[in-house]
Amino acid sequence: MTSPLLELRGVRFAYFHDRPVLDGVDLALHAGERIALCGANGSGKTSLLHLLVGLIHPEAGAVHAFGQPRQSEHDFRPVRARAGLLFQDPDDQLFCPTVAEDVAFGPLNLGLGHDEAAYRVEQTLNALGLHGYGERITWQLSGGEKRLVSLAAVLAMEPEVLLLDEPSNGLDEAAFARLVAILNGLDQAMLLVSHDARLIEALGMRRVWLRAGRIETQ
């Protein structure tokens, strides 16, 4: 078997030292895999995603990404270009005045020219049913619209891995159907945090559970 794209080995993490959120977590995501990470509120699911891209760092254990151990901020910068993280709260992800600027931000940071970035913006927005949204003011969007624009900002970077934190929150039925169609049409490996059983089933995901700081498969 090929090495995992992303892997946690014996990871311990705590916001308060005597109360670990994660306590010996082992988890590996391979190419082509779709894993749904389930668990109660506050069980550490979002923290686990953030560890994988270096937004927070473990007290113990190791994070490996794309075949290499990752520890420092310098180590994780290329990881964030290859693993797209969709935040649970769109307001944590969207910070530019317009939708087009938000979606173009990642591609431009990857070094794409303005014309190519603009093309990705248009294609990605159209794919998500957001044609004509480019000049919309981001803070004036509805919660569901912000959710889709956040996803567009991630997909426009064409990442190799998708880390999705509650992507169906706030979506109406039509937007939910578009989300499922888009995600099912992608080849990327996915690690999904969600309480939405419909979404997990529609994406045909293997479930694991985060309980008492550790990963369980049933």
C-alpha positions, -999 to +999 in steps of 0.1 A: +000+000+000+012+035-008+020+058+021-009+080+034-014+115+022-021+127+057-014+108+090-015+113+127+006+090+148-001+088+185-011+125+186-019+141+219-033+176+220-048+197+249-059+233+252-055+227+290-026+204+298-045+182+323-075+178+300-064+164+266-088+167+237-069+141+217-050+114+236-031+090+213-049+095+180-038+074+151-055+082+117-044+078+081-060+091+049-049+075+017-054+086-019-090+080-031-103+075+005-134+092+019-136+091+056-163+107+078-151+116+113-180+114+137-183+122+173-200+143+199-197+181+201-164+191+217-148+157+211-119+173+191-129+167+155-122+203+144-089+203+164-079+171+145-084+188+111-064+219+123-036+196+134-033+181+099-026+215+084-005+229+112-029+255+126-023+240+160+005+216+170+005+184+191+020+181+225+031+145+216+030+123+186+037+131+150+020+146+120+030+133+085+018+149+053+026+138+018+053+114+029+072+137+053+070+146+090+058+181+096+066+201+127+073+238+120+054+265+103+078+262+074+070+225+071+033+231+069+032+259+043+034+236+014+008+213+030-018+240+030-013+244-007-021+207-012-047+201+015-078+224+013-095+230+047-131+242+048-136+259+081-168+252+101-176+289+103-175+306+068-167+340+085-134+325+096-125+318+059-139+348+040-122+382+046-121+400+012-147+426+001-161+406-028-168+370-036-144+370-066-116+383-044-121+357-018-121+328-043-091+342-062-070+347-030-058+311-028-049+307-065-031+340-065-011+329-035-001+298-054+015+320-080-011+319-107-015+349-129-045+372-126-061+358-159-058+322-148-070+329-113-100+348-127-108+318-150-107+294-119-130+318-100-155+318-128-154+280-134-156+272-097-185+296-089-204+283-119-199+247-108-214+255-074-244+273-089-230+307-080-229+322-115-229+360-112-218+361-076-183+374-083-191+410-075-214+403-046-203+418-013-193+388+009-206+401+042-241+406+027-245+369+017-267+345+036-252+318+058-258+292+031-243+314+004-212+320+025-208+283+030-208+277-008-184+306-014-161+292+013-161+258-006-154+276-038-124+293-023-111+259-013-118+241-046-103+269-067-069+260-053-074+225-068-061+207-036-051+171-035-070+165-003-102+180+011-107+185+048-143+195+053-158+208+085-196+206+085-199+216+049-237+211+047-245+235+076-271+261+066-277+248+031-312+245+017-323+214-003-311+227-036-278+238-023-273+205-005-280+186-038-254+208-056-229+201-028-234+164-031-231+164-068-199+185-067-182+164-041-192+131-057-177+144-089-142+150-074-113+125-072-096+140-041-093+121-009-117+136+017-118+137+055-153+150+065-164+162+099-202+162+099-233+153+120-253+151+087-260+114+081-276+122+047-244+138+035-222+110+048-244+084+031-247+104-002-209+105-004-204+068+004-180+075+032-163+051+057-171+062+092-147+065+122-155+079+156-136+101+179-144+091+215-125+099+247-097+114+227-091+083+204-102+070+171-126+041+170-138+023+139-171+012+153 
